[in-house]
């Protein structure tokens, strides 16, 4: 597909987006340590030094260890709610000073970014410049991933590489790529579940082997106690958006869990001005909205499955948006995980000769990347106006609704061809047919 008919426009846009990324993401990461990175690095240092890893979820003790490992007194971090294997992520860098370790992470993330651009160009039939523009349109997502020392670019690359391997008829390798970061971050699980429902067992086998290996190593090195604490005390709270040492009402999470909590649950200190102080509505609202979204997604997946060929691309697109909508808490950097899902949806719509719909999805994706979040924070905690403090959540919901609508209402020769098991796109149809 072609995103730009004028190559000069693509080059100028790439230069502008790259300059913003370098100035606001890469340069700060090479210069100073911001939030998030200290938590990853401290956990790895504790493991490397043979410390009491069963105390990783003790936030007060963990803060003390951060001071011990030369983070300044203003640095705030914790290990919760990360799964125990997360403590291994920076283990090879623990002999370095923290800032030098962050610089290495920044270089690795830059290489992963380049790899993502190359693979997405192949998957979506884009030029390298167009692929770079598409990825950099994620805006604050990629900027803050660099700035905060987060591993999400590597996670996104592993998903992209998995799908690329799937297209190349390497299902076991694809599954291994999908499973590589699953013990650390949950997002790839939905892709493996999708392939399990498709009965692509080689993909599932590859993912299961890698996940099992990492989990067994984690238990063997860290011990069972910390895994028991995670399963009994940490995971459940994370799934409902209640995170230790963080405001459960904050709009920063941009989730339905915190939105309905802010609207309907009174708290004298944290939420003195709900729209309506009636806590049962919080639970009902979250359950109803998430159930409707889930039902819409499942119905769309069933429709796509019945179409036969080339169903994987739009299905993974829908699932990628779904998991971020259903998540109890998201941050800007989580949205680098939209690279593959959004790209596949746009590509699918372009292949259906529905460029207007494809550009609409691309527009919502870019809007999420560059929303002026600082200007919406003032509405948080102001009764019914609180909904205005959740722009990312509602733009993501718009992307999801539009994607579902476009898939259900596509028409014309391309849409009819797809329902007969044909596809106007060559890319991606080989593996789907081999199934």
VEXDREN-2710 file (C-alpha; in Angstrom, 1 decimal):
% VEXDREN-2710
k/r/px/py/pz
1/UNK/0.0/0.0/0.0
2/UNK/1.0/3.6/-0.3
3/UNK/0.4/6.1/2.5
4/UNK/1.8/9.1/0.5
5/UNK/1.5/9.7/-3.2
6/UNK/4.2/12.4/-2.9
7/UNK/7.5/11.1/-1.7
8/UNK/8.7/14.6/-0.7
9/UNK/5.8/14.9/1.8
10/UNK/6.8/11.6/3.3
11/UNK/10.5/12.7/3.6
12/UNK/9.6/16.0/5.2
13/UNK/7.2/14.4/7.7
14/UNK/9.8/11.8/8.6
15/UNK/12.4/14.4/9.2
16/UNK/10.1/16.4/11.5
17/UNK/9.0/13.4/13.4
18/UNK/12.5/12.1/13.8
19/UNK/13.7/15.5/15.1
20/UNK/11.0/15.5/17.7
21/UNK/11.9/12.0/18.8
22/UNK/15.6/12.8/19.1
23/UNK/15.0/16.1/20.9
24/UNK/12.3/14.9/23.4
25/UNK/13.0/11.2/23.7
26/UNK/16.5/10.1/22.9
27/UNK/18.6/13.1/24.0
28/UNK/16.9/13.2/27.5
29/UNK/17.4/9.5/27.9
30/UNK/21.1/9.8/27.2
31/UNK/21.4/12.7/29.6
32/UNK/19.5/11.9/32.7
33/UNK/17.4/9.2/34.5
34/UNK/13.7/9.9/34.5
35/UNK/10.9/7.8/36.1
36/UNK/10.3/4.0/35.5
37/UNK/13.9/3.0/34.7
38/UNK/15.1/3.0/38.3
39/UNK/12.5/0.3/39.1
40/UNK/13.7/-2.1/36.4
41/UNK/17.4/-1.4/37.2
42/UNK/17.0/-1.8/41.0
43/UNK/15.2/-5.1/40.6
44/UNK/18.0/-6.4/38.4
45/UNK/20.7/-5.2/40.9
46/UNK/18.9/-7.0/43.8
47/UNK/19.0/-10.3/41.8
48/UNK/22.6/-9.8/40.7
49/UNK/23.7/-9.1/44.3
50/UNK/21.8/-12.1/45.7
51/UNK/19.5/-10.0/47.7
52/UNK/16.2/-11.1/49.2
53/UNK/14.1/-11.2/46.0
54/UNK/11.0/-12.3/47.9
55/UNK/10.8/-8.6/49.1
56/UNK/10.7/-7.1/45.6
57/UNK/7.0/-6.3/46.1
58/UNK/7.7/-4.5/49.4
59/UNK/7.5/-1.0/48.2
60/UNK/9.0/0.7/51.2
61/UNK/12.0/-1.7/51.2
62/UNK/12.3/-1.4/47.4
63/UNK/12.6/2.4/47.7
64/UNK/15.4/2.0/50.2
65/UNK/17.2/-0.3/47.8
66/UNK/16.9/2.4/45.1
67/UNK/18.8/4.9/47.4
68/UNK/21.4/2.2/48.1
69/UNK/22.0/1.8/44.3
70/UNK/22.8/5.5/43.8
71/UNK/19.4/6.8/42.6
72/UNK/18.8/10.3/44.0
73/UNK/16.3/10.9/46.9
74/UNK/13.7/12.2/44.5
75/UNK/13.6/9.1/42.3
76/UNK/10.4/7.2/42.8
77/UNK/10.0/3.6/41.7
78/UNK/8.6/0.2/42.7
79/UNK/8.6/-3.3/41.3
80/UNK/4.9/-3.9/41.6
81/UNK/2.9/-4.8/39.5
82/UNK/5.6/-6.4/37.3
83/UNK/5.7/-10.2/37.0
84/UNK/8.8/-11.7/38.7
85/UNK/10.7/-12.5/35.5
86/UNK/10.9/-8.7/34.9
87/UNK/13.8/-8.6/37.3
88/UNK/15.9/-10.3/34.7
89/UNK/15.4/-7.7/31.9
90/UNK/18.4/-5.5/32.9
91/UNK/20.5/-8.2/34.5
92/UNK/23.4/-8.0/31.9
93/UNK/23.8/-4.2/32.7
94/UNK/24.0/-4.4/36.5
95/UNK/27.8/-3.8/36.6
96/UNK/27.3/-0.4/35.0
97/UNK/26.4/2.9/36.6
98/UNK/22.6/3.6/36.2
99/UNK/22.9/6.4/33.6
100/UNK/25.3/4.3/31.5
101/UNK/22.9/1.4/31.7
102/UNK/20.0/3.6/30.6
103/UNK/22.2/4.7/27.6
104/UNK/22.7/1.1/26.6
105/UNK/18.9/0.5/26.9
106/UNK/18.4/3.6/24.7
107/UNK/20.7/2.3/22.0
108/UNK/19.0/-1.1/22.1
109/UNK/15.6/0.5/21.8
110/UNK/16.8/2.6/18.8
111/UNK/18.0/-0.6/17.1
112/UNK/14.6/-2.3/17.9
113/UNK/12.9/0.8/16.4
114/UNK/15.0/0.4/13.2
115/UNK/14.1/-3.3/13.1
116/UNK/10.4/-2.5/13.5
117/UNK/10.5/0.0/10.7
118/UNK/12.2/-2.5/8.3
119/UNK/9.8/-5.4/9.2
120/UNK/6.7/-3.2/9.1
121/UNK/7.8/-2.0/5.6
122/UNK/7.8/-5.6/4.5
123/UNK/4.5/-6.6/6.2
124/UNK/2.6/-3.5/4.9
125/UNK/4.3/-3.2/1.5
126/UNK/5.5/0.3/2.4
127/UNK/8.7/2.1/1.6
128/UNK/11.1/2.5/4.5
129/UNK/10.3/6.2/4.8
130/UNK/6.6/5.5/4.9
131/UNK/7.1/2.8/7.5
132/UNK/9.2/5.1/9.6
133/UNK/6.5/7.9/9.4
134/UNK/3.8/5.4/10.4
135/UNK/5.7/4.2/13.4
136/UNK/6.8/7.7/14.5
137/UNK/3.2/8.9/14.3
138/UNK/2.8/7.1/17.6
139/UNK/4.2/10.3/19.0
140/UNK/4.4/10.4/22.8
141/UNK/4.3/6.6/22.8
142/UNK/7.7/6.2/21.2
143/UNK/9.1/9.4/22.8
144/UNK/8.2/8.3/26.4
145/UNK/9.4/4.8/25.8
146/UNK/12.8/6.1/25.2
147/UNK/12.7/8.8/27.9
148/UNK/11.5/6.5/30.7
149/UNK/13.7/3.6/29.7
150/UNK/10.8/1.3/29.1
151/UNK/11.2/-2.0/27.1
152/UNK/8.0/-1.7/25.0
153/UNK/9.7/-1.0/21.7
154/UNK/11.5/-4.4/22.1
155/UNK/8.1/-6.0/23.0
156/UNK/6.5/-4.4/20.0
157/UNK/9.3/-5.6/17.7
158/UNK/8.9/-9.2/19.0
159/UNK/5.2/-9.1/18.0
160/UNK/6.1/-7.6/14.6
161/UNK/8.8/-10.2/14.1
162/UNK/6.4/-13.0/15.1
163/UNK/3.8/-11.9/12.5
164/UNK/6.6/-11.5/9.8
165/UNK/7.7/-15.1/10.6
166/UNK/4.1/-16.2/10.3
167/UNK/3.8/-14.7/6.9
168/UNK/7.0/-16.5/5.8
169/UNK/5.5/-19.8/6.9
170/UNK/7.7/-20.2/10.0
171/UNK/5.0/-20.9/12.6
172/UNK/7.2/-22.2/15.4
173/UNK/9.5/-19.3/15.1
174/UNK/6.5/-16.9/15.0
175/UNK/5.2/-18.4/18.2
176/UNK/8.6/-18.1/19.9
177/UNK/8.7/-14.4/18.9
178/UNK/5.2/-13.8/20.3
179/UNK/6.0/-15.6/23.5
180/UNK/9.4/-14.0/24.1
181/UNK/8.2/-11.1/26.2
182/UNK/4.9/-12.6/27.4
183/UNK/6.3/-13.5/30.9
184/UNK/7.2/-9.8/31.3
185/UNK/4.3/-8.0/29.5
186/UNK/0.9/-9.5/28.9
187/UNK/0.1/-8.0/25.5
188/UNK/1.4/-10.9/23.3
189/UNK/-0.9/-13.4/25.1
190/UNK/-3.9/-12.3/23.1
191/UNK/-2.1/-13.0/19.8
192/UNK/-1.2/-16.6/20.9
193/UNK/-4.8/-17.1/22.2
194/UNK/-6.0/-16.0/18.7
195/UNK/-3.8/-18.6/17.0
196/UNK/-5.0/-21.2/19.5
197/UNK/-8.6/-20.6/18.4
198/UNK/-7.4/-20.8/14.8
199/UNK/-5.8/-24.2/15.7
200/UNK/-2.5/-23.0/14.4
201/UNK/-0.8/-25.3/17.0
202/UNK/2.7/-24.8/15.7
203/UNK/2.5/-21.1/16.6
204/UNK/1.1/-21.9/20.0
205/UNK/3.7/-24.6/20.5
206/UNK/6.5/-22.1/19.8
207/UNK/5.0/-19.6/22.2
208/UNK/4.4/-22.1/24.9
209/UNK/7.9/-23.4/24.8
210/UNK/9.5/-20.0/25.3
211/UNK/7.0/-19.0/28.0
212/UNK/7.5/-22.2/29.8
213/UNK/11.3/-21.9/29.7
214/UNK/11.4/-18.4/31.0
215/UNK/8.9/-19.2/33.7
216/UNK/10.9/-22.3/34.9
217/UNK/14.1/-20.2/34.9
218/UNK/12.4/-17.5/36.9
219/UNK/11.1/-20.0/39.5
220/UNK/14.5/-21.7/39.6
221/UNK/16.5/-18.5/40.1
222/UNK/14.1/-16.4/42.2
223/UNK/12.3/-19.1/44.1
224/UNK/8.6/-19.9/44.4
225/UNK/7.9/-17.5/47.2
226/UNK/7.9/-14.3/45.0
227/UNK/5.8/-16.0/42.4
228/UNK/3.3/-16.9/45.1
229/UNK/3.2/-13.3/46.3
230/UNK/2.6/-12.1/42.7
231/UNK/-0.3/-14.5/42.1
232/UNK/-2.0/-14.0/45.4
233/UNK/-1.5/-10.3/46.1
234/UNK/-0.3/-8.4/43.1
235/UNK/-1.9/-9.7/39.9
236/UNK/-5.5/-9.4/41.1
237/UNK/-5.1/-5.8/42.1
238/UNK/-3.4/-5.0/38.9
239/UNK/-6.3/-6.4/36.9
240/UNK/-8.8/-4.0/38.5
241/UNK/-6.5/-1.0/38.3
242/UNK/-5.5/-0.8/42.0
243/UNK/-1.8/-0.3/42.0
244/UNK/0.3/0.1/45.2
245/UNK/1.6/3.6/45.8
246/UNK/-0.5/5.1/43.0
247/UNK/-3.8/7.0/43.0
248/UNK/-6.6/4.5/42.0
249/UNK/-8.6/7.5/40.7
250/UNK/-6.0/9.0/38.4
251/UNK/-6.9/9.9/34.8
252/UNK/-3.3/9.1/33.9
253/UNK/-4.3/5.5/33.6
254/UNK/-6.9/6.4/30.9
255/UNK/-9.0/3.3/31.6
256/UNK/-12.7/2.6/32.1
257/UNK/-11.8/1.3/35.6
258/UNK/-10.5/4.6/36.8
259/UNK/-13.0/6.7/34.8
260/UNK/-16.0/5.0/36.5
261/UNK/-14.3/5.0/39.9
262/UNK/-13.7/8.8/39.5
263/UNK/-17.3/9.3/38.4
264/UNK/-19.1/7.2/41.1
265/UNK/-16.9/6.5/44.1
266/UNK/-16.5/9.2/46.8
267/UNK/-13.2/9.6/48.7
268/UNK/-12.7/12.6/51.0
269/UNK/-9.0/12.9/50.0
270/UNK/-8.6/11.5/46.5
271/UNK/-12.0/12.0/45.0
272/UNK/-14.1/14.6/46.8
273/UNK/-16.2/15.6/43.8
274/UNK/-17.6/12.6/42.0
275/UNK/-20.4/13.1/39.5
276/UNK/-22.6/10.8/41.6
277/UNK/-21.5/9.1/44.8
278/UNK/-23.0/5.6/44.2
279/UNK/-20.2/3.0/44.2
280/UNK/-22.3/0.1/42.7
281/UNK/-22.4/2.1/39.4
282/UNK/-18.7/1.9/39.2
283/UNK/-18.7/-1.9/39.0
284/UNK/-21.8/-2.0/36.8
285/UNK/-20.4/0.6/34.4
286/UNK/-17.0/-1.2/34.0
287/UNK/-18.6/-4.6/33.5
288/UNK/-21.3/-3.4/31.0
289/UNK/-18.9/-1.4/28.9
290/UNK/-16.1/-4.0/28.8
291/UNK/-18.6/-6.7/28.1
292/UNK/-20.1/-4.8/25.2
293/UNK/-16.6/-4.1/23.8
294/UNK/-15.7/-7.8/24.2
295/UNK/-18.9/-9.0/22.5
296/UNK/-18.4/-6.7/19.6
297/UNK/-14.8/-7.9/19.2
298/UNK/-15.8/-11.6/19.3
299/UNK/-18.6/-11.1/16.8
300/UNK/-16.3/-9.4/14.5
301/UNK/-13.6/-12.1/14.8
302/UNK/-16.2/-14.7/14.0
303/UNK/-17.3/-12.8/10.9
304/UNK/-13.6/-12.5/9.8
305/UNK/-13.0/-16.2/10.4
306/UNK/-16.0/-17.1/8.2
307/UNK/-14.4/-15.0/5.4
308/UNK/-11.5/-17.5/5.1
309/UNK/-8.4/-16.1/3.6
310/UNK/-6.4/-13.2/5.0
311/UNK/-8.4/-13.1/8.3
312/UNK/-5.3/-12.9/10.6
313/UNK/-4.4/-9.3/9.8
314/UNK/-7.6/-7.5/10.7
315/UNK/-8.2/-10.0/13.6
316/UNK/-4.9/-9.2/15.2
317/UNK/-5.7/-5.5/14.6
318/UNK/-9.0/-5.8/16.4
319/UNK/-7.5/-7.8/19.3
320/UNK/-4.6/-5.3/19.7
321/UNK/-7.0/-2.4/20.2
322/UNK/-9.3/-4.6/22.4
323/UNK/-6.5/-5.5/24.9
324/UNK/-5.6/-1.8/25.4
325/UNK/-9.3/-0.8/25.8
326/UNK/-9.9/-3.6/28.4
327/UNK/-6.7/-2.9/30.3
328/UNK/-7.2/-1.5/33.8
329/UNK/-4.4/1.0/33.4
330/UNK/-2.4/2.2/30.4
331/UNK/0.4/4.8/29.9
332/UNK/1.5/6.6/26.8
333/UNK/4.4/4.2/26.1
334/UNK/2.0/1.2/26.0
335/UNK/0.8/2.5/22.7
336/UNK/3.9/1.5/20.8
337/UNK/2.1/-1.9/20.9
338/UNK/-0.4/-0.5/18.5
339/UNK/2.2/-0.4/15.7
340/UNK/1.3/-3.9/14.4
341/UNK/-2.5/-3.9/15.1
342/UNK/-3.1/-0.4/13.6
343/UNK/-0.8/-1.1/10.7
344/UNK/-2.6/-4.4/9.9
345/UNK/-6.0/-2.7/10.0
346/UNK/-5.0/0.2/7.8
347/UNK/-3.4/-2.3/5.3
348/UNK/-6.5/-4.4/5.4
349/UNK/-8.8/-1.5/4.6
350/UNK/-6.5/-0.3/1.8
351/UNK/-6.5/-3.8/0.3
352/UNK/-10.3/-3.6/0.4
353/UNK/-10.0/-0.4/-1.7
354/UNK/-11.4/1.5/1.2
355/UNK/-8.7/4.2/1.6
356/UNK/-11.0/6.7/3.3
357/UNK/-11.6/4.2/6.2
358/UNK/-7.9/3.3/6.3
359/UNK/-7.0/6.9/6.6
360/UNK/-9.6/7.4/9.4
361/UNK/-7.9/4.6/11.4
362/UNK/-4.5/6.1/10.7
363/UNK/-5.8/9.5/11.8
364/UNK/-7.1/8.2/15.2
365/UNK/-3.7/6.4/15.7
366/UNK/-1.8/9.6/15.1
367/UNK/-4.2/11.6/17.3
368/UNK/-3.5/9.2/20.2
369/UNK/0.2/9.8/19.6
370/UNK/0.0/13.6/19.7
371/UNK/-3.0/14.5/21.9
372/UNK/-2.2/17.5/24.2
373/UNK/-2.8/15.6/27.4
374/UNK/-1.6/18.4/29.6
375/UNK/-4.6/20.5/28.5
376/UNK/-7.2/17.9/29.6
377/UNK/-5.9/17.2/33.1
378/UNK/-7.7/20.2/34.5
379/UNK/-11.1/18.5/34.0
380/UNK/-10.1/15.6/36.2
381/UNK/-12.2/15.3/39.4
382/UNK/-14.7/17.9/38.3
383/UNK/-17.9/15.9/38.4
384/UNK/-19.3/15.0/35.0
385/UNK/-16.5/17.0/33.3
386/UNK/-14.1/14.2/34.3
387/UNK/-14.9/12.5/31.0
388/UNK/-13.0/15.3/29.2
389/UNK/-9.9/14.2/31.1
390/UNK/-9.9/10.8/29.2
391/UNK/-9.2/11.8/25.6
392/UNK/-6.9/8.8/24.8
393/UNK/-9.4/6.3/26.1
394/UNK/-12.2/7.8/23.9
395/UNK/-10.1/8.2/20.8
396/UNK/-9.0/4.5/21.2
397/UNK/-12.7/3.6/21.6
398/UNK/-13.4/5.5/18.5
399/UNK/-10.7/3.6/16.6
400/UNK/-12.2/0.3/17.9
401/UNK/-15.8/1.2/16.9
402/UNK/-14.7/2.5/13.5
403/UNK/-12.7/-0.7/12.8
404/UNK/-15.6/-2.9/13.7
405/UNK/-18.0/-0.8/11.7
406/UNK/-15.7/-0.8/8.6
407/UNK/-15.2/-4.6/8.8
408/UNK/-19.0/-5.2/9.1
409/UNK/-20.0/-2.7/6.4
410/UNK/-17.3/-3.0/3.8
411/UNK/-18.6/-3.3/0.2
412/UNK/-17.6/-3.2/-3.4
413/UNK/-15.7/-5.7/-5.5
414/UNK/-12.9/-6.2/-2.9
415/UNK/-15.3/-6.9/-0.1
416/UNK/-17.2/-9.4/-2.2
417/UNK/-14.0/-11.1/-3.2
418/UNK/-12.9/-11.6/0.4
419/UNK/-16.2/-13.2/1.3
420/UNK/-15.5/-15.8/-1.4
421/UNK/-12.1/-16.7/0.1
422/UNK/-10.1/-14.4/-2.2
423/UNK/-8.0/-11.4/-1.2
424/UNK/-6.9/-8.4/-3.3
425/UNK/-3.7/-8.4/-1.2
426/UNK/-1.0/-10.9/-1.9
427/UNK/0.9/-10.0/1.3
428/UNK/-0.2/-12.3/4.1
429/UNK/-2.5/-14.6/2.2
430/UNK/-0.1/-17.5/1.8
431/UNK/0.2/-18.4/5.4
432/UNK/-3.5/-17.9/6.0
433/UNK/-4.3/-20.4/3.3
434/UNK/-1.8/-22.8/4.6
435/UNK/-3.3/-22.4/8.1
END
